[in-house]
Amino acid sequence: MADSAISSGLAGIKTGLAIVNKSAQDIATAPVRAQEGEVDTADLAESIVGLQAGENQIEASAKVVETADEMLGTLIDTTA
């Protein structure tokens, strides 16, 4: 069970990092795209929201991994 929770948490962290990376890339390239007329404020706002959502996902997933680690430690202590 703890192994499954750790795997889920790590997958969530990986997904969150992908969201953060994409959002950061979109924000970083916004000035260049704006000069080319390819970006509007709605796109930039969406990227900022995506950045925050990715951060929230990473934090939540890290808590899942932390809790699973604590459960595993307690289980090991109990059986020792």
Secondary structure, DSSP 8 states (H G I E B T S, - for coil): -HHHHHHHHHHHHHHHHHHHHHHHHHHHHHHHHHHTT---HHHHHHHHHHHHHHHHHHHHHHHHHHHHHHHHHHHHHHH-
